[in-house]
Amino acid sequence: MGTLARNNVKVWGTDGQPMLFSHGFGCDQNMWRFVAPAFEGGYRTVLFDHVGAGGSELSAYDRTRYGTLQGYADDVLEICHELRLEQVVFVGHSVSAMIGVLAALKEPERFDKLVLIGPSPCYLNEGEYAGGFSLTDIEQMLESLDENYLGWSSTMAPVIMGNPDRPELGEELTNSFCRTHPEIAKHFARVTFLSDNRADLPKVRTRSLVLQCSNDPIAAQVVGEYVHRHLAGSELVLMKATGHCPNLSAPAETIAAMETFLGIRANRVAS
C-alpha cells in the first residue's frame, strides 16, 4: 500500500514551499478547511489523515507501530519523502504538535518552521509540572472511553471545543469523533494522554510558534507557556479564541497569527 493512499494525502496550491497540516485526536483533514486554503496562493499545502481517521486506510493500522507517537511522526516523514518535501512548514493541532516535534527531531533538516496549536508535551500532573490531569483523571477518562466511545464522544467533544454559545461547533467535533474508528480511537487516546515528550522539547532547533487558546480544557495556558520556555527561540501567542480548536472556532485569528510568524499576508478566506 502506498503512503499517499494510506494517509489519504491531498495536495493543493502552488509549487512553493510546502505547508503540511496535521490534525488532532478524533479529527481529520477536514478540520483545516477554514485555514489551509488561505495559504494556497503562496504555499504547496498538504493535508492528510492519520491512520484510523477520515479517508485513511484502516487496514494499515498496526497497534505496535502506533503504540507511540513516533509511529505517527514516521508517517509524517514518509509523506515528506514520497512528495519530496523540503523546508516544510509543519502545522500541528493538539497531539499533532508533539508528532511534529518528533518528526523534526528525527529529520531536522527537512523542517523550516513548526506551528504548534494547543500543544501539550505531557497531560499528567507530575511534581511542579501541571499538565492538567491526575493519573486518576486520565484512567477514568480512558475507562469511560473504552466502555462507551460514542457516549464519551457526545459528552466530551463539546467540552473540548468550548464555545458553548456556538453549539454547532461542538456538534461538528462530536460527529468527527464518531466517524473515527472506535477501537483505533481508544488506542490513540491512550497513547496520547499517557505520552510524555517534555524531554524532547529542549532538543528542537526548528523555529516554532506556539498558539495558545484561552480557557483551553485540554492544554491550559501554563502548558503552552511551558512549551514556549523549553523550545529554544519559539514564539508564544496567547489567543482570544477559547476552547481547544481555534482552527474551527477562530480561523481568522489563527491565520493572522500564522502569517505574522511566517512574515507573509495570506489570502484570507476564513470568516
C-alpha positions as CSV (number, residue, x, y, z in Angstrom):
1,M,0.0,0.0,0.0
2,G,1.3,3.4,-0.9
3,T,1.9,6.1,1.6
4,L,-0.3,8.7,-0.1
5,A,-3.3,6.3,-0.2
6,R,-2.6,5.1,3.4
7,N,-2.9,8.6,4.8
8,N,-5.4,10.0,2.2
9,V,-2.9,12.7,1.2
10,K,-4.3,15.7,-0.7
11,V,-2.0,18.4,-2.2
12,W,-3.2,21.9,-3.1
13,G,-1.8,25.3,-4.1
14,T,1.4,26.3,-5.8
15,D,4.7,24.6,-6.2
16,G,6.1,26.8,-3.5
17,Q,7.3,26.0,0.0
18,P,5.3,23.1,1.4
19,M,3.0,23.6,4.4
20,L,1.9,20.3,6.0
21,F,-1.2,20.3,8.1
22,S,-1.6,17.5,10.8
23,H,-4.9,17.1,12.6
24,G,-5.6,16.2,16.3
25,F,-7.3,13.3,18.0
26,G,-10.7,12.4,16.7
27,C,-10.4,14.7,13.8
28,D,-9.4,14.5,10.1
29,Q,-8.1,16.9,7.5
30,N,-11.5,18.5,7.0
31,M,-10.8,20.4,10.3
32,W,-8.4,22.6,8.3
33,R,-10.9,23.7,5.7
34,F,-11.1,27.2,7.1
35,V,-7.3,27.7,7.5
36,A,-5.4,25.8,4.8
37,P,-7.0,27.4,1.7
38,A,-5.7,30.8,2.9
39,F,-2.2,29.7,2.2
40,E,-2.7,28.0,-1.1
41,G,-1.7,31.1,-3.1
42,G,1.9,31.1,-1.7
43,Y,2.4,27.5,-0.4
44,R,2.1,24.0,-1.5
45,T,-0.4,22.9,1.1
46,V,-0.5,19.2,2.0
47,L,-3.3,17.6,4.1
48,F,-3.7,14.1,5.3
49,D,-5.5,11.8,7.7
50,H,-3.8,9.8,10.5
51,V,-4.4,6.1,10.0
52,G,-7.8,5.4,11.6
53,A,-9.3,8.8,10.7
54,G,-11.1,10.3,7.7
55,G,-10.3,8.6,4.4
56,S,-7.2,6.8,5.6
57,E,-6.7,3.0,5.0
58,L,-7.9,1.3,8.2
59,S,-6.2,-1.9,7.2
60,A,-2.8,-0.1,7.6
61,Y,-3.4,0.3,11.4
62,D,-0.8,-1.6,13.4
63,R,-1.0,-1.4,17.2
64,T,2.7,-1.8,17.6
65,R,3.7,0.9,15.1
66,Y,1.1,3.3,16.6
67,G,1.8,2.3,20.2
68,T,3.8,5.5,20.5
69,L,3.5,9.0,18.9
70,Q,6.7,8.2,17.0
71,G,4.7,5.9,14.7
72,Y,2.6,8.9,13.6
73,A,5.7,11.0,13.3
74,D,7.2,8.4,11.0
75,D,4.1,8.6,8.8
76,V,4.6,12.3,8.5
77,L,8.2,11.7,7.4
78,E,7.1,9.1,4.9
79,I,4.7,11.6,3.4
80,C,7.5,14.1,3.1
81,H,9.7,11.5,1.5
82,E,7.1,10.4,-1.0
83,L,6.3,14.0,-2.1
84,R,9.9,15.1,-1.8
85,L,9.0,17.9,0.6
86,E,11.9,20.1,1.9
87,Q,11.9,23.2,4.1
88,V,8.4,22.2,5.4
89,V,6.2,24.4,7.5
90,F,4.5,21.9,9.8
91,V,1.2,22.9,11.3
92,G,0.1,20.5,14.0
93,H,-3.1,20.7,16.2
94,S,-3.2,19.2,19.7
95,V,-1.4,15.8,19.8
96,S,-0.1,16.5,16.3
97,A,2.0,19.3,17.8
98,M,4.2,16.7,19.5
99,I,4.0,14.5,16.4
100,G,5.6,17.4,14.6
101,V,8.2,17.8,17.3
102,L,9.2,14.2,17.0
103,A,9.4,14.4,13.2
104,A,11.5,17.5,13.3
105,L,13.9,15.8,15.8
106,K,14.3,12.8,13.6
107,E,14.9,14.8,10.4
108,P,15.6,18.4,11.4
109,E,17.0,19.4,8.0
110,R,13.6,18.7,6.5
111,F,11.6,21.3,8.5
112,D,11.8,25.1,8.3
113,K,9.2,26.0,10.9
114,L,6.7,24.4,13.3
115,V,3.3,25.9,14.1
116,L,2.0,24.2,17.2
117,I,-1.7,24.8,18.1
118,G,-2.8,23.8,21.6
119,P,0.4,21.7,22.3
120,S,0.9,19.6,25.3
121,P,4.1,17.6,25.9
122,C,2.5,15.7,28.9
123,Y,-1.1,15.7,30.2
124,L,-0.2,14.3,33.6
125,N,0.4,16.5,36.7
126,E,3.9,15.5,37.9
127,G,5.7,17.3,40.7
128,E,5.8,21.0,39.8
129,Y,4.6,20.3,36.3
130,A,0.9,21.0,35.8
131,G,-0.2,19.0,32.8
132,G,-3.9,19.4,33.7
133,F,-4.9,15.9,34.7
134,S,-4.1,13.5,37.5
135,L,-3.4,9.9,36.7
136,T,-6.9,9.0,38.2
137,D,-8.5,11.6,35.9
138,I,-6.9,10.0,32.8
139,E,-7.6,6.4,33.9
140,Q,-11.3,7.3,34.5
141,M,-11.5,9.0,31.1
142,L,-9.9,6.1,29.3
143,E,-12.2,3.7,31.1
144,S,-15.2,5.7,30.1
145,L,-14.0,5.8,26.5
146,D,-13.5,2.0,26.5
147,E,-16.9,1.3,27.9
148,N,-18.9,3.7,25.6
149,Y,-16.9,5.5,23.0
150,L,-19.9,7.1,21.3
151,G,-21.3,8.3,24.6
152,W,-17.9,9.6,25.7
153,S,-17.6,11.5,22.4
154,S,-21.0,13.2,22.6
155,T,-20.2,14.3,26.2
156,M,-16.6,15.3,25.8
157,A,-16.4,16.8,22.3
158,P,-18.5,20.0,23.2
159,V,-16.3,20.4,26.3
160,I,-13.1,20.1,24.3
161,M,-14.4,22.5,21.6
162,G,-15.6,25.1,24.2
163,N,-17.7,28.0,22.8
164,P,-21.0,26.8,24.3
165,D,-22.7,29.8,22.7
166,R,-21.9,28.1,19.3
167,P,-23.3,24.6,19.8
168,E,-22.8,23.7,16.1
169,L,-19.1,23.6,16.7
170,G,-19.4,21.1,19.5
171,E,-21.8,19.1,17.3
172,E,-19.3,19.0,14.4
173,L,-16.5,17.8,16.7
174,T,-18.8,15.1,18.2
175,N,-19.7,13.9,14.6
176,S,-16.0,13.9,13.8
177,F,-15.2,11.8,16.9
178,C,-18.0,9.4,16.0
179,R,-16.6,8.9,12.4
180,T,-13.2,7.8,13.7
181,H,-12.8,4.0,14.0
182,P,-13.7,3.3,17.7
183,E,-11.0,0.8,18.5
184,I,-8.3,2.9,16.9
185,A,-9.6,6.0,18.7
186,K,-9.4,4.2,22.0
187,H,-5.8,3.2,21.4
188,F,-4.8,6.6,20.1
189,A,-6.4,8.2,23.2
190,R,-4.4,6.0,25.5
191,V,-1.2,6.7,23.6
192,T,-1.9,10.4,23.5
193,F,-2.9,11.0,27.1
194,L,-0.1,8.8,28.6
195,S,2.6,10.3,26.4
196,D,5.4,12.4,27.8
197,N,7.5,14.4,25.4
198,R,8.9,17.0,27.8
199,A,12.4,15.8,27.4
200,D,12.2,16.2,23.6
201,L,11.4,19.9,23.7
202,P,14.9,21.3,24.5
203,K,16.4,19.2,21.7
204,V,14.3,21.0,19.0
205,R,16.1,23.6,16.9
206,T,13.4,24.3,14.4
207,R,11.9,27.8,14.7
208,S,8.5,27.3,16.4
209,L,5.2,29.2,17.0
210,V,3.0,28.2,20.0
211,L,-0.6,29.2,19.6
212,Q,-2.4,29.1,23.0
213,C,-6.1,29.5,23.3
214,S,-7.9,31.0,26.3
215,N,-9.7,28.6,28.6
216,D,-8.4,25.5,26.9
217,P,-9.7,22.5,28.8
218,I,-7.1,20.1,27.3
219,A,-3.9,22.3,27.3
220,A,-4.1,25.2,29.7
221,Q,-2.1,28.4,29.4
222,V,0.6,27.1,31.8
223,V,1.2,24.2,29.5
224,G,1.6,26.5,26.5
225,E,4.0,28.6,28.5
226,Y,5.9,25.5,29.4
227,V,6.3,24.5,25.8
228,H,7.4,28.0,24.9
229,R,10.0,28.1,27.7
230,H,11.5,24.8,26.6
231,L,11.5,25.3,22.8
232,A,14.6,27.4,22.0
233,G,13.7,30.6,20.1
234,S,10.0,29.9,20.0
235,E,7.3,32.5,19.9
236,L,4.1,32.3,22.0
237,V,0.8,33.9,21.0
238,L,-2.0,34.0,23.6
239,M,-5.2,33.9,21.5
240,K,-8.5,35.5,22.3
241,A,-10.1,32.3,20.9
242,T,-11.4,29.9,23.6
243,G,-11.5,26.2,23.7
244,H,-9.1,23.7,22.1
245,C,-9.9,24.0,18.4
246,P,-9.2,27.5,17.0
247,N,-8.8,26.1,13.5
248,L,-12.6,25.7,13.6
249,S,-13.8,28.3,16.2
250,A,-11.4,31.2,15.2
251,P,-9.8,30.6,11.8
252,A,-9.2,34.2,11.1
253,E,-7.3,34.7,14.3
254,T,-5.4,31.5,13.6
255,I,-4.5,32.6,10.1
256,A,-3.4,36.1,11.3
257,A,-1.1,34.6,13.9
258,M,0.5,32.2,11.4
259,E,1.0,34.9,8.8
260,T,2.7,37.2,11.3
261,F,5.0,34.4,12.3
262,L,5.7,33.5,8.7
263,G,6.2,37.1,7.7
264,I,3.5,37.0,4.9
265,R,0.0,38.0,4.3
266,A,-2.2,35.1,3.5
267,N,-5.2,35.0,1.1
268,R,-7.9,35.2,3.8
269,V,-10.9,33.1,3.1
270,A,-12.0,32.4,6.6
271,S,-14.6,34.3,8.5
